Amino acid sequence: MQVVGYDTVSGTLLVSRGSGSDSRSDAAAEPGGDGSENEVDAVSLDPGTTLSWTLGDRHCAGTVYGRDSRAHVACGEPEAPYCASHRSTWVCARCTGTCLKDEMDCYDDHAVYLAAFSPDSFKVGVTKLWRLETRLREQGADRAAHLYTVSNGRIARELEAEIATELSDFVRVDTKMDGLGERVDEAAWEAVLDGFDVLDRFAFDYGLDLTERPVGETIATGTVRGTKGRILVLDHAGSTYAVDLRDLVGYELREGAVERDLQSSLGAFG
């Protein structure tokens, strides 16, 4: 088996039933290519779920296609999580108002928002209006404020770029991990919002019930405490661990709990 992706909306880890370690690269990333095709299981990451896998070799995760019934085109290239043939960049993520596509197609209503990540990391972002709350949860935001609703993505990106001259438009996952177990600095958050006519506010609780920062690790063993964006929080052997789900992508999985020595949290010695 191989970890071939994750879904932050449903809170699942995508696992291919086969192994792509001996497969050739499918540069076209299409069903029926050179890579072998395998069924994909969506493994629940709901609280209380037990994971018991050891990580093996890591290589390109290939391509996952389909929605209701996913399939996986394997790739044996050594680059991980994706080789050059399977690496892609969403062009809209680089947009600042000048469309980078052959033809602009973002004519839905868009929201411009600010998001807060404990304790004091803040960012500006853009999403389709109907996806606003979903997008905030995908990122693991603790607080958010809806600033503007505009008629298309071009206007939204222009506003985002303007705000980004004063405020970041990204927060790294390791920064989000560092804030686990802490509260948002409310005074700092209110200072960021000062000067904006806020349309709506959001506060999120991911049910992690942390009293201290988890230890950062790349493991697939333990009892799931929950997820926060793409961060998976696991309890194992008396310690709590935070795992970036992207860091699992590409790994071959073997049945059985991890046996290597792991750093323990302070609570493990209480």
Secondary structure as UniProt FT lines:
FT   STRAND          2..7
FT   TURN            8..11
FT   STRAND          12..16
FT   TURN            21..22
FT   TURN            27..28
FT   TURN            31..32
FT   STRAND          37..44
FT   TURN            47..48
FT   STRAND          50..58
FT   STRAND          63..65
FT   STRAND          71..73
FT   TURN            84..86
FT   HELIX           91..94
FT   STRAND          110..117
FT   TURN            118..120
FT   STRAND          121..128
FT   HELIX           129..131
FT   HELIX           132..139
FT   STRAND          143..150
FT   HELIX           153..163
FT   TURN            164..166
FT   HELIX           173..178
FT   TURN            179..181
FT   HELIX           186..193
FT   TURN            194..195
FT   STRAND          200..203
FT   STRAND          215..216
FT   STRAND          220..228
FT   TURN            229..230
FT   STRAND          231..236
FT   TURN            237..238
FT   STRAND          239..244
FT   HELIX           245..248
FT   TURN            249..250
FT   STRAND          251..255
FT   HELIX           266..269
//
